Amino acid sequence: MAEAHPFSDKFWDERETWSRDRLESEQLAALKRQLAYVGANSIYYKRAFKEVGFDPAGLKSFDDLSRLPLTKKADYVASVQRQPPWGEFVAAPREQVRRVHFSSGTTAKPAPQFWTEADLTRWADNYARGAWSQGVRPGQVFQCLFTYTWFVGGLGATAGYQRAGAICIPAGSGETERQVHSIYEFGTEIICGTPSFMLHLAETAAKLGYDSAASPVKRIMVGGEPGASIPATRKRIEELWGAKCYDAYGSLEFQTIGWDCEAQTGPHLLEDFAYAEIVDPDTGRTVPDGERGVLVLTHLDKQAGPLVRWWTGDIVSRRREVCACGRTHGRLINGVLGRGDDMLVIRGVNLFPSAVEELIRSTSGTTDEYRIIVGGKLTDAGGFPTGIRLQVEALSDAPADLGQRLSGLIKEKLQVRAEVELLAPDTLARSSHKSKRVIQEPAG
């Protein structure tokens, strides 16, 4: 990028401090340019704009964006099926594309996403901005524990922390014991990975005779799962490592969406990279700041795989007052509260797994590993859940009434019946990537 970075010792980019008026003015101008580009170069959006009679040149305000349809994952997958293997969203000539990453493919065939050289530079710069806001500085040792196999996180984190000046060890998410030894051997000051892996890594360190709280690690960036924005999970990771734990939120489609700063008051949106709408999941209408809704994003600066009104499915709540750190970009209070399709409905009560995690990890006597089981015997005649079963690993010195205490807390705080099964430590499988903590069983 043309701008010199860092902008100052505190801010990576001056755009982080733009006034709200200037930020929104720049967003609207960028949105007009981006929609004109997309409408001219993306097969999918050229057709979509024509179907609703939308002319990007006629965009006058952010409200005009609501005239365009939402873009959902099913739309993207269908476009790839129509024109395999690239699909209809790619907007840059093939000779300008430099990178392809893929979705996980857990619910459908993996779908590709694309980057030009300029996109890759912007991606790294956005990552560096987040790292800088968390206190990362040149010469510090960074060990990346995100996987590099097909997953988008590892290469993005490595490029970003390198751009911020860190000494990078691209370790990946395997060989947990070697990871621990490397932290102590090379004096690793910053690590990143999923919250599940951070907990597992500390557990492994203890088994190897290390005290993780006395390690050289001072900063931990976590992503891929709710974690650092769940107070009890953040507290647990910070206590285990004697380090600050920061939330980072991204996706295949938008990579870096939001980052905790050192104030840890909720991930800052990168509002000069993507325009954010928070909408009611039922009506699609914008909700006021402070209310929960689904995050919808539109690229303002993407060439190869730009998206317009992308339905993330993530439930969030936004605030746009200036943060204590001085940054003016909006924040996602409490991070991602959950995915709309992850929400459980138990006897009419909306239950996010993250709320259960908060109660488990704020209760002493557990190893941090648990599973939520829905269905099975806890269903009514119509096959609908009447409660949840919890499998929770208990420490050897856990209180005898731990199961009753957890069950009571969930009933009191979440208004949901829970049957708790206590398991011995190391019963449940650990994950170095994204843990599967909700298990659906057939009614019976």
N, C-alpha and C positions, 0 to 999 in steps of 0.2 A: 504494500500500500504506500501511497505517496507521503502520508503523514509520518512524522518522526515519533517513535515510541520508545520509552514511556513519555507521557506528557509532563508528568511531575513525579516526585517521589511517592505521592499518594494516589494519583490517578494515571491509569495507562493511556487513556484517550480523553481529550477535552470534551467529547460528546457526552461523557458520563455526567458532566456538570451543566449542560445546557439548561436554560430556564424551560419551564413547561411550555411556554408560548413558542419559544424557538424550536424545541424538540418536535412539537406537533406540526409546526410549519414545515420543518424539514421532512417529517414523516409523510405529510400530504404530497409534497413535491416528489419524493421518492416513490410513493405509491402510484402517482400518475405515470412516471417513467416506467416503473416495473410492469404495470398493467398493459401499457402500450407494447412493451417488449413481449410479454407473455401472449397477448392477443395476436401478435404478428408471427410468433415462432413456435408456439405449442399447438399441436394438432387438437389436443383435448380442449384447451381453453378457447381456441379460435371458434370451435363448434359451440362450446358452452355460451360464449358471449353472444354469438349470433342467435342462439335459441331464445335468449331473454331480451334481445334487442339492446345490448349494452355496448356503448362506444366509450373506450377509455378516455378519449379526448373530452368527454362530457363530464368527467368526475369533478365535482365541485367541493365535496366535503366527505368526511369519513362515513356519514350516514348513507351516501350513495353506494357504498360497498355492500350494504344489505340487499341490494337488488340482485346480487350474484348468488348462485346456489352454493351451499356448503360442499366441500370436497371431502369425501370419506374414504377410508382404506378400501372398501369394496369397489369404489369407483376406480381407484388406482390399479387394483388387481385386475379388474375387468379390462382396463386399457392395455395391460400387458398381454392378456389373453387374446385381445383383438389384433395386436401387432407385436407378437413375440420376436425377440426377447426384450426389446427396449421399451415398448409401450408408447403411449401417445403424449406423455407429459414432458419428455425431454425437449428442451428448447434451444440447445446449442448444437451446431454441426458436430458430427462425430469426431472430426479431426481436432476439435477443441476440447473434447472430453478427456480428462486425465485420471479419473478415479471412479470406480463403481463399488458400492457397498450394498448389502442385502438385508432385508428384514429377517427376523428370526425364523419365520416359516412355521410357527407353532400352530397357527390356525389356517394357513393356506400355503401354497407354494411360495418360497421366498421371492419378494419383489425387489427390483433394483432401484437404487437412487444414484444420482450422478453429480460430478463436480468438474468444473473447468479449473485451470490454473488459478484464475482470480478467485474462484470459490474456495479453493484449498487455502489460499493465502488469508482470505477473510475468516475462514474456519479457525485457523491457527491463531489469528489475531484476537478473535473473540475468546478463545480458550485462554490466551495469555492475559487478556483483560480480567477474566475471572480469577486466575491464579494471582495476579498482582493485587487484586482487591482483598485477597486473603493473606497478604503479607509475603508472598513468594518473591525472592530477589535473586539476582545473578550469583552463581557460585554455590547455591544450595543444592543438595543431592535429592533428586526426585526418583522414586521407584514406582513405576506404573504397573498396577496389578489388575487392570482391566484386560480381558482376553483380546488377542489379536486375530483369532481364528474367525473369519467372516464378520465378526462384530465390529461396529463402527467406533466404539469407545477408545480402544487402545491406541490406534494411530492418531486419532484426534488429540488425545491427551498428550501424547509424546511430542507432537508438533507444537502444541500450544505452550507446554512448559519449556521446551527448547527456545521458543521465541521469547519467552519471559526471562531467559538467561540461566535456567536451571541446568544442572548436570543430570542427564536422564539415563535411567536404567530401565530399558523396556523389558520387564521381567515376565509379563503375562500373568495368567491366573493359575498356573499349575505349580507343581513341585513346592508345596507349602513350606516344608522344612528348609529348603534352600532359600526361599524368600526370607525367612526369619534370620538365617545365618548372614545373608547379604545385608540386611538392615544394620546389623551390628558391625559387620566387617567394614562396610563402606561409609558408616555414619549417616545413613539415610535420614533426612530431616522431614521429607514430605512423602506420603504414600497416598495412593488412590485405589479405589475398588468399590465393590458393592458393600453395603452395610453388613450383609451376612458374612462376607469374606473377611471383613475387618474383625468381626467377633471370632471367627474361626481361627484367624491368624494369631490373635492374642491367646486363644486356647492352646494352639500348637506351641507357641513360644513358652508357655508355662510348662508344658510337657517336656520341652527340651531343656528346662532349667533356667530360662530367661525370665526376667521381670519386665514385662512389656511397658509398665508404667515408668520404668527407669531407662527406656530405650532412647536413642537419639531422635526419635520421631517427635516433631513438634506440631505438625499440621497434617490433617487427614481430610481428603476430599472424597466424598462418597456420592454415588449415583447409581442408576439402574433400578433402584427400588426406593420406596419411601424409607427413610431412615433418619438422616440428620435433622429433618424437620419434625420428627416424632420426639418430643422432649425426653422421654425415658430412654429411647434408643441412643440419642445423641449423648445423654449423660453417661450411659453405660460405656459407649465407645471412648469417650473422653477420660473416664476413670480408668479403664483398662490400659490406655496408652499414655496417660498423662499428657495429652495433646488436645488441641482444638480440633473440633470436627465440623466441617462445612458441607452444606448441601449443594449439589450441582444438578441441574435438571436439563435434560436434553432428549433428543430422539433421533432416529435415523434420518427423518425428514428435515429436522431443523437443527440437529446437533446441539449447539449451545443455545438454550432458551433462557435460562436464568441461573444466577450464582449468588450464594451467600457472600457477603462482604465480612470484614472482621467484626462488625457489629452483630452479626448472626440474627438479624431481624426478619429474615425471609429472603429467598432468592430474588435478586434484581433482574428484571426482564431486560434483554438487550433490545431496547425499543428502536434503535436505529437500524437494526438488522431485520426485525419482524414486527409487524403491526399486530397487536393483541386485542381481541374481543373476548369478553366473558359473557356467555349467553345462557339463558335459561334452557335446560336440556329438553323441555317439553315444547316451549313456544318459539325458541330460537331468538328471542328478544334479548337485547343487552341488559344486564343487571347492574345496579349501582355498585360502586366500590364498597367493599366490605361484605357483600353478599356472595354466596357460593354459586358457581356456574361452571359450564364447560369452557375450557380454553380453546379458542379458535385463532389460528395464526395465518398471516399472509406475509410471504417473503417481500422484503424491500430491497434486497441486495443479493440476488442469486441468479446465476446464468443457466447452468446446465439442467437443474431439476426444480424450477420454481413452482411454488404451490400457492393457490389463492383460497382463502377461507378454509384452511385445513382443520378438520374436526379432530383434535387430539384425543378426545374422550376423557381427558383428565379434569377432575373436579378441583377448582382452585378458588381463592378469594384474593382480590387485588386491593392494594392501597397505593396512592400516588403522591402522598406528601413526601417532602425531602427527608431522606434517611439521616440518622445520626452521623453517618460516615460522610455526608455531604453530597452523595449521589442523588440525582433527580429522577432517575428512571424508576418506574413502578416496581413494587415488590409483591411477591406471592406470599401472603401471610400464612405461615404454617406449611409452606411448600405445596406439594401435590397431596391433596387430602385423600385421593383414591381415584381409580378409574371408574367411570360410570358402569362399565360392564363387569367390574370387580365387586360392586356393591351387592351385598346380600340383603334380602328382604325376609325377615323372620317375624311372622305374625304381624305384619304391617309396619314393623320397625326397620328403617334403613340402617344397615350396619356395614361400616367400612372395616376391613381387616386391620387397618392401621390403628383403629381405636382399641381393638383387642390387644394388639401388640403393645400399645402404650401401657395398658393395665398389667400385662404380664411382666414387662421389663421394669415396671416401677414397684414390683413386688419382690422382696428378697427371697432367696431360696431356689431360684431357677438358674439353669445354665444358659438361658437366652434362646434355646431352641424349642420350637413348638409347631404344632400343626392344628389347623381348624378343619374339622370334618363336618360337612353339611349333607343332610340326607340320611340314608340308612333308617334306623329305628325312630329317629326324631322327626317324623313326618306325620301329617294328618291323613285322613281318608282320601283327600284329593291329591296327595303326594307333595304337599307344600311343607317346607320346614317349620317345625315348632320350636326349635332351639338349635344349639350347636354343640358338638363334642370337641373338647380340647385335649390334645395330647401334649403334655408339658414335661420336659426333663427337669427333675428335681435334684438338687445337690444332696449329698449324704447327710448334711446337717440341717436340711430344710425343716421348718416347723411341721409337726405332725398334722396340723390342720390346713396345710398349704392349699390343698384341693378345694376345701370348703371356703377358704378365704377368697380364692380366685373366682369361684362360682358366685359367691355373694357380691363381690365387687362388680362383676359383669352384669348381674341382675340389677344392682343398685345404680350403676353409672350408665349402662347401655340399654337397660330394660329388656334384656334377652336372657332366656334360660340357657345355662351352660352346664354340661356334664364334663367334669375334669378327670382325666386319667393321668396319673403321675408315672413317669417312666424314669429308668435309671439313666445317668449320664452316658452319652455316646450311643444312645439307642437310635436316634434319628440321624439320617444322613446329612452331612454338611455339604455346603455348596461353595464353590469358588466363583460362581457367577450369580445369576438371579435364582433365589430360592423359591420353590413352589410350596407355599404354606397353606393354601386352601385346597382341600381334597373334596371332590363331589362324589358321593356314593348314591347308587340307585335307592329309591324309596323301598322300605321293607321293614 
